[in-house]
Amino acid sequence: MKIVMTMLVRDEGDVLDAQLRFHLAVGVDFVIVTDHRSVDSTREILRVYEREGVARVIEEQSEEYRPSEWRTRMARLAATEHGADWVFSADADEFWWPRGASLRDVFAKIPSPYGIVQGVLRHFVPVPDSEGPFYERLVYRLSPQAPINDPTSPWRPVRKLAHRASTTITVGPGNHTVDSTSLRTLRGWYPIEVLHFPIRSGAQLERKGAARSAAAEKFFSESFQAAAPGTAYHAVAYAAASEGTIDELLGSLGVDASDVPDAIERGILTEDRRLRDVLRVVEGMSVAEANRAQLELPQPSVVDEALFAADAAVLGEADMIRARRTLDDIDARLAAVESSLPVRLERSLRSVVRRLLRRARPGAPDS
């Protein structure tokens, strides 16, 4: 079995090396990366993995931001040129933690009729003013008691998808959706936790939001209006970066250290040091050593399973809310269309035509 991870990155130097080492150590065989105009250390990091033969990098210099097109291209390349059996599209701030010994172990258990499986995004919240590498600082995971419905929040419950290799697959902008006519989705089971670290520092949040090109500004503005999962909060960060209010935004999204014990006691936060422990093991390895390591991860306890089930249930509730919101939007659009002048004129014309047809029938009255 060959597992290929694809990524779309821009200025992710603070997290990228850890992300790549982790996935190579838990079952990923090869990585395809599209680098969109990075100006930090991202490109230098990627060169190391290219030289080791475990990565292919595609550079995109266009000002226009086309995430679905680029993710789809990588997913299809994984199938056509890199011999993939399974493919998943990750972000640099995501760590795909298998609920089994390894990613290979999890994917091997997927029944053959199914080609798409779902992972639950589990968010880690920042503690402002803490220091050190992100994985040493961000060890508190949000355990939402109910769906967070604010589309501008980075803590919304959403799913991510992995799929069998396909030459016709289409991947949505954030890998929250894939379109396939041949692959069936395995529903009701989430074999992967996607450990998510979207906000790691004020400087990183500012970089995330400060998309300077007109094309990026247009994309994030449209994302805000569409409330697409994983994109609307980028618009908020963009606005904060433009207005010089990043520190205020970071404070509103993080949790004060003094509040952590109470949040844990109330079940809002869970201390989770699993990623920290693994990265401490692989950080001293070379790329080749990480690729050969094939670490077997600890299996979840009964308590872990219960907490995971609770988060998955919240995701299900969030999906129902999104479905209702979509239906309400469709109803509103239909009402607007039906009340528009062209539709009313068409209805009037149909009425006139029906009357003329009745008059034209043999024996019909002239009036």
Protein Blocks (a to p, Z undefined) as FASTA:
>chain_A
ZZddddddehillmmmmmmmmmmmnopabdcdddehiablmlmmmmmmmmnopaccdddf
bfbdcfklmmmmmmmmmmmmnopabdcdddfkbccddfbfblklmmmmpcfkbcbdcddd
ddddddehiacjfklmmmcccddfbdcfbfkbckbccddddddddfkbccdfkopaccdf
kbccdehiafbdcdddfbfbfklmmmmmmcfbfklmmmmmmmmmnopghklmmmmmmmmm
mnopmmmmmmmmmccfklmmmmmmnomaccdfklmmmmmmmmmpcfklmmmnopacdddd
fklmmmmmmmmmmmmmmmmmmmmmmmmmmmmmmmmmmmpmklmmmmmmmmmmmmmmmmmp
ghiafZZ
